[in-house]
Amino acid sequence: MDQGTLQGIGTILAITAFLGVCWWAFSSHKKKDFEEAAQLPFSDEQESPQNKDK
């Protein structure tokens, strides 16, 4: 195997990993989880014991 073949195999592996992450992120069964996570910054936070003293 020469260097070009190894680079080609590395490129194919990188593209496969990228497409796998895209498929996972945009799959419909994860939509509910992502919608819940998107609302976390807007949820009411409970006061921590340090903030009650002030």
C-alpha positions, 0 to 999 in steps of 0.5 A: 500500500502506498501513501495515496491508498492510505489517504483514500481509506482515511478519507472514506472513513472520515466521510462515513463517520461524518454521515453517521453523525449527521444521520444520528443527529437528524433522525426522527427518533431523537427529535423529542430529546433534542427539543427537550434539551433546547428548552433547558435554558428557559426552564425555571432554576431552583435557587441554590443554597448560596443564593438564598443568603443574599 
